[in-house]
Amino acid sequence: MKSHMTAEEISAQLTQIIRDAIHKAGGWIGFDHFEALALYQPGLGYYANALQKFGTRPESGSDFVTAPELSPLFGRTLAVQVGEALQATQTCEIYEFGAGTGALAQQLLTALGSAVEAYNIIDLSGTLRERQQQTLAPFGEKVRWLSALPDAMQGVVIGNEVLDAMPVRLLARLNGAWHERGVALHEGQLVWADQPTQARPPCEVEGAHDYLTEIQPQAEAFVASVAERLLASARGGAAFFLDYGFPEAEYFHPQRHMGTVMCHQAHQSDMNPLVAVGLKDITAHVNFTGIALAAQDQGLHVLGYSSQARFLLNLGLAEAMAQTELAGRSQAQKLMAEHEMGELFKVVGFSTSDAWQASGFAAGDRSHRL
């Protein structure tokens, strides 16, 4: 059973699978191929193995914390927007992608009660599913786990820190020429290797200096698929994605020359995904302009785009904090603080209809900057 393997065994087996993939591909694989194996290889990849991931402190063996684990007020406040969207679209289902520990589902279901008839979780991680099932047992049959996107979805889609974990392609401009950065082998070790490419960032990166960045065809294709399925249903619905990232002009800023790929392990971050594979999270910031265009191209309307702090304040987080004890208030403060999650994290909302205004974007909407 893979669940009883040590961290060292998991990493060694996964590294061998990646070596085999490189050999099979002729000595080089793109970073997106490497990242897909490192994160999602069944039983071994970071999101597919049984090791602890989510938690507030490294002592628990965890690697990082997400907003729902940080404060129950996150889900309770987000529920205001979800409830409004359900009402506006006359639907009663939620679809959550990458539900983590189940904390956000628990918060939304508790807050929304009978407004939600079905809560669908789509998660690639079998080990996290077990944890979610324990957490969400009180909600009984209302919670369902789906192994793939249904052909049509009507309701509200939620993705909290989902887009950043989708494999990206790395582009490196070296001496004025663009290359795709991938992974090769040197004496059995995983190493970076660049190949000339016709691929380019979606906008010109000024200057002639060496420059590393990412493009996100998988995240954009995913959002397009979600849009397609919402539009395929009779009533349609809405979608909200919360993640760290920037609009295109900031994402491909000349000064952002190191790219945004980061790894997280034991609440420490580093920039080397080629070591300890399977044992650490690999993420990249989200280009929200690309995400918005992918949704719009399929026919969705942009409800708004704002910082997480502004979005949650618009939905009443400050009022909820005022009724919470001090310890709870200080945790919730991190959701809004500029140097914590408040400014780096953004929220983008989409709907199949433009006939309603989303309260989360009532003030501080930055759609014009996408």
Secondary structure, DSSP 8 states (H G I E B T S, - for coil): -GGG--HHHHHHHHHHHHHHHHHHTTS-EEHHHHHHHHHHSTTTSTTTSSS--B-SSGGGT--B--HHHH-HHHHHHHHHHHHHHHHHHT--EEEEES-TTSHHHHHHHHHHGGG-SEEEEE-S-HHHHHHHHHHHGGGGGGEEEESS--S---EEEEEES-GGGS--EEEEEETTEEEEEEEEEETTEEEEEEEE-S---SS---SSS-EEEEE-HHHHHHHHHHHHHHHTSSS-EEEEEEEEEE-HHHHT-TT-TB---EEEETTEEES-TTSSTTSSEEE--EEHHHHHHHHHHHT-EEEEEEEHHHHHHHTTHHHHHHTS-HHHHHHHHHHH-IIIIITTEEEEEEES--SS--GGGSSS--GGG-
